[in-house]
Amino acid sequence: MNDTTRMQPAAGSAQYELCYWHLFETGHGFVFPCDAQGHVIADALSERALHSYRDARSRVGIEFGWPRVERRSQEGRS
């Protein structure tokens, strides 16, 4: 079962996502909207998403791998 938490920006649609994948649980992690260079606009995140983003960043190498920039999936979009 995939337990990835995707955080949506308050407005706009990012074409890229910054992905923090869990080191020990395949399919688990956090995904945040970003630009092509991996810059996340923290002001565009909800309070919960901002907390999760800061938490994931603080646990790189402990619980999460290095973040990767990936092109956003178009699945489920109209």
C-alpha positions in Angstrom: 0.0 0.0 0.0 1.3 3.4 -1.0 1.2 5.9 1.9 2.7 9.0 0.3 1.3 12.3 1.5 1.0 14.8 -1.3 0.9 18.4 -0.1 -0.9 20.9 -2.3 -0.1 24.6 -2.6 -2.7 27.1 -1.6 -3.0 28.3 -5.2 -1.4 27.5 -8.6 -0.3 24.2 -10.0 3.4 23.2 -9.8 4.8 21.0 -12.6 7.4 19.5 -10.3 7.4 17.8 -6.9 10.0 17.5 -4.3 9.8 13.9 -3.0 11.1 12.7 0.4 10.9 8.9 0.3 11.1 6.9 3.5 14.3 4.9 3.9 12.7 1.9 5.5 9.1 1.8 4.3 8.8 1.5 0.6 6.0 3.7 -0.9 5.9 6.0 2.1 7.0 9.6 2.1 6.1 13.2 1.5 5.7 15.1 -1.8 5.7 18.9 -2.0 5.0 21.1 -5.0 8.2 22.9 -6.3 9.9 24.4 -9.3 12.3 22.5 -11.6 15.2 23.3 -9.3 13.4 21.8 -6.2 12.6 25.1 -4.5 9.5 24.8 -2.4 7.5 28.1 -1.8 6.8 27.7 1.9 4.3 30.6 1.9 2.1 28.6 -0.5 1.9 25.6 1.8 -0.8 25.1 4.4 0.3 25.1 8.0 0.1 21.3 8.2 2.1 20.9 4.9 4.7 23.4 6.1 5.2 21.4 9.4 5.5 18.2 7.4 8.0 19.8 5.0 10.2 21.0 7.9 9.9 17.7 9.6 11.0 15.7 6.4 13.9 18.1 5.9 15.1 17.6 9.4 15.1 13.8 9.1 17.0 13.4 5.8 19.5 10.6 6.3 17.7 9.4 9.5 14.3 8.5 8.2 14.1 9.9 4.7 16.5 9.8 1.8 17.8 12.9 0.0 14.9 14.7 -1.7 14.4 14.2 -5.5 12.7 16.5 -7.9 10.2 14.6 -10.1 7.9 15.8 -12.8 4.4 15.9 -11.4 2.1 13.0 -12.5 -0.9 14.0 -14.6 -3.0 11.0 -13.4 -6.4 11.9 -12.2 -6.4 15.3 -13.8 -9.0 16.6 -16.2 
